[in-house]
Amino acid sequence: MSQTVVVGGGPAGLAAAYRLAQHPEQSVLLLERALGLGGLAAGFRHGDYTLDFGPHRLHAAVDPLILEELRRLLGDELLWRPRRGLIRLGDRFLPYPIGPASMLHLGPSRLLGIGAGLLVRQVTPTSGTPVSYEAALKARVGQPLYRLFYGPYAEKVWGLPGSLIAADQAERRVNQRGLADFVRLALGRNAAGQYLYPRGGFGRIPAVYAQALASMPGANVECSADVEKIEWGPDGLRTIHYSKGDRRVQARADQLIWTASIPELMRRLDPAPPRDIQEAASHLRYRAVVLCYVVLAIPCVGQADTYYFPESRFPFNRVTEQKNFSVATVPSDRTVLCLDLVCDAADDLFALSDEQLGNLVIPLLEEVGLARASQVVEVFSRRFAQAYPVYDLDYRAALSQTLGWLADLQNLWLIGRHGLFIHDNVHHSLLMGHRAAETLAAGERGFWPAALAQFATFRVAD
Ligand SMILES: Cc1cc2nc3c(=O)[nH]c(=O)nc-3n(C[C@H](O)[C@H](O)[C@H](O)COP(=O)(O)OP(=O)(O)OC[C@H]3O[C@@H](n4cnc5c(N)ncnc54)[C@H](O)[C@@H]3O)c2cc1C
């Protein structure tokens, strides 16, 4: 029997293991470093609250194959929800996504400026290929809209000005294509107007994969398992060494599906890859996120599920009200806000205590009218050092060099947000897991480049 080791139990690894274990000739060993499964998409219980890691929704663009699988696993738990977003611009909250309705509130001159910016881009051909996110987006939506939202928000996520962010992120991350999309928003024809969400919290998605795997004879799942060394040779990868508590374990890997980060993979390969390849891989870095949860002794704050804060004076990018994703997740007399603060893992912000976080954010929540200090019952946090891959101007060359070298390892399958250093959504990671498992089980490695080419077309929704 062929043994596949899957490293990482987030959506990508779970979906891959689940599909593979359906093939009777395959045995699967899934290794997850954390205590539980689900990765960034997991949920957790805190007291009476069922919470997500920041705002997590299943976007309507989900591939039909994945949606069908999720409906089978979740049954009637998966609900369509209306999207209710607001964005803080100046001293007020406006409808999000940004369209003419939001602009109207900013006054006629702002609306005219933005409309003119969009129109000019529509009729003026752009010369040459844009080199940065800023140039690519300004060419599409014009300077006023870029300055108002897209530039400041990208800078908060990636910690770089738009002129130093790779141009391809404008294509992959921003669904606003220009004047036509702006008008579509005005007519209420916004495809992103609805999303899917499990009644019991987003974490139900990874949880149902984990439950299914637990009863599959070909699957073995190990949590708190840290991969330490991966032996390889001319015939590919051979043996995985991992630790579980004080146990040291070796596992044969006929195939390896890797969903953890590329720099981590490079550090574990034995023998070590050539020095220039290691250097290229070390260029692939991440932004971290601190998720600060604020429990309020009131039934609810408002109707919005997410409030967006592009301005740099707010240390958080978004505030979400968990209950407005599903009322079943928080008791009726309380509500929980989650603020995502994006930073570098080496920043002081990443190391702030919960008390310090509360002191930082509660006055700002008061200022914008989302909470009063007297309503706050508790502040606590969760942190991820690797949340957002950083796409600076050099990332593509570093990534191509690294992936080019790794492509010679024919029994290695790189998938997921980290395995491919791709800014993705959950449904993309599920699809990557599915495709890797099916291609591997069919013994059709030759089709893998076509799958990778499809993954490169994914567009991220917010
Ligand atoms: C704040 C935030 C909000 C988001 N909101 C949305 C949203 O609304 N909708 C949406 O679709 N997507 C959203 N995303 C993106 C979504 O979370 C990811 O697309 C998805 O979780 C990626 O799945 P993955 O399996 O590729 O990676 P991950 O979920 O990161 O899973 C990787 C797993 O690998 C494990 N691992 C790492 N190293 C090792 C090791 N050495 N050994 C063993 N295991 C290891 C990790 O512990 C983790 O469990 C959001 C992301 C963030 C950060």
The ligand as a MOL file (V3000), in Angstrom:
LIG
                    3D

  0  0  0     0  0            999 V3000
M  V30 BEGIN CTAB
M  V30 COUNTS 53 58 0 0 0
M  V30 BEGIN ATOM
M  V30 1 C -7.5520 36.9530 9.7460 0
M  V30 2 C -7.8700 36.0710 8.5570 0
M  V30 3 C -9.1540 36.0920 8.0150 0
M  V30 4 C -9.4750 35.2770 6.9240 0
M  V30 5 N -10.7460 35.3020 6.4270 0
M  V30 6 C -11.0940 34.4650 5.4370 0
M  V30 7 C -12.4430 34.4320 4.9490 0
M  V30 8 O -13.3210 35.1870 5.3770 0
M  V30 9 N -12.7430 33.5280 3.9830 0
M  V30 10 C -11.8100 32.6870 3.4530 0
M  V30 11 O -12.1690 31.8840 2.5870 0
M  V30 12 N -10.5190 32.7130 3.8640 0
M  V30 13 C -10.1480 33.5820 4.8410 0
M  V30 14 N -8.8500 33.6030 5.2880 0
M  V30 15 C -7.8630 32.7170 4.6340 0
M  V30 16 C -7.9460 31.2840 5.1600 0
M  V30 17 O -7.7910 31.2500 6.5580 0
M  V30 18 C -6.8680 30.4640 4.4590 0
M  V30 19 O -7.0670 30.5440 3.0740 0
M  V30 20 C -6.8820 28.9800 4.8320 0
M  V30 21 O -6.9240 28.7520 6.2060 0
M  V30 22 C -5.6230 28.3380 4.2550 0
M  V30 23 O -5.6510 26.9550 4.5290 0
M  V30 24 P -4.2830 26.1310 4.4860 0
M  V30 25 O -4.5980 24.7470 4.8840 0
M  V30 26 O -3.6410 26.3570 3.1730 0
M  V30 27 O -3.3480 26.8470 5.5880 0
M  V30 28 P -3.5620 26.9790 7.1620 0
M  V30 29 O -4.9950 27.1600 7.4940 0
M  V30 30 O -2.6220 28.0310 7.6220 0
M  V30 31 O -3.1010 25.5700 7.7100 0
M  V30 32 C -1.7360 25.1820 7.7220 0
M  V30 33 C -1.5590 24.1870 8.8570 0
M  V30 34 O -0.2200 23.6820 8.8340 0
M  V30 35 C 0.2200 23.5300 10.1780 0
M  V30 36 N 1.6920 23.5090 10.2050 0
M  V30 37 C 2.5420 24.5320 9.9590 0
M  V30 38 N 3.8150 24.0970 10.0700 0
M  V30 39 C 3.7640 22.7840 10.3950 0
M  V30 40 C 4.7520 21.7800 10.6560 0
M  V30 41 N 6.0630 22.0520 10.5740 0
M  V30 42 N 4.3400 20.5310 10.9580 0
M  V30 43 C 3.0170 20.2370 11.0320 0
M  V30 44 N 2.0400 21.1450 10.7910 0
M  V30 45 C 2.4110 22.4030 10.4770 0
M  V30 46 C -0.3850 24.7490 10.8720 0
M  V30 47 O -0.4250 24.5720 12.2930 0
M  V30 48 C -1.7750 24.8050 10.2330 0
M  V30 49 O -2.7160 24.0280 10.9510 0
M  V30 50 C -8.4890 34.4320 6.3530 0
M  V30 51 C -7.1950 34.4300 6.8870 0
M  V30 52 C -6.8720 35.2540 7.9650 0
M  V30 53 C -5.4800 35.2480 8.5120 0
M  V30 END ATOM
M  V30 BEGIN BOND
M  V30 1 1 1 2
M  V30 2 1 2 3
M  V30 3 2 2 52
M  V30 4 2 3 4
M  V30 5 1 4 5
M  V30 6 1 4 50
M  V30 7 2 5 6
M  V30 8 1 6 7
M  V30 9 1 6 13
M  V30 10 2 7 8
M  V30 11 1 7 9
M  V30 12 1 9 10
M  V30 13 2 10 11
M  V30 14 1 10 12
M  V30 15 2 12 13
M  V30 16 1 13 14
M  V30 17 1 14 15
M  V30 18 1 14 50
M  V30 19 1 15 16
M  V30 20 1 16 17
M  V30 21 1 16 18
M  V30 22 1 18 19
M  V30 23 1 18 20
M  V30 24 1 20 21
M  V30 25 1 20 22
M  V30 26 1 22 23
M  V30 27 1 23 24
M  V30 28 2 24 25
M  V30 29 1 24 26
M  V30 30 1 24 27
M  V30 31 1 27 28
M  V30 32 2 28 29
M  V30 33 1 28 30
M  V30 34 1 28 31
M  V30 35 1 31 32
M  V30 36 1 32 33
M  V30 37 1 33 34
M  V30 38 1 33 48
M  V30 39 1 34 35
M  V30 40 1 35 36
M  V30 41 1 35 46
M  V30 42 1 36 37
M  V30 43 1 36 45
M  V30 44 2 37 38
M  V30 45 1 38 39
M  V30 46 1 39 40
M  V30 47 2 39 45
M  V30 48 1 40 41
M  V30 49 2 40 42
M  V30 50 1 42 43
M  V30 51 2 43 44
M  V30 52 1 44 45
M  V30 53 1 46 47
M  V30 54 1 46 48
M  V30 55 1 48 49
M  V30 56 2 50 51
M  V30 57 1 51 52
M  V30 58 1 52 53
M  V30 END BOND
M  V30 END CTAB
M  END
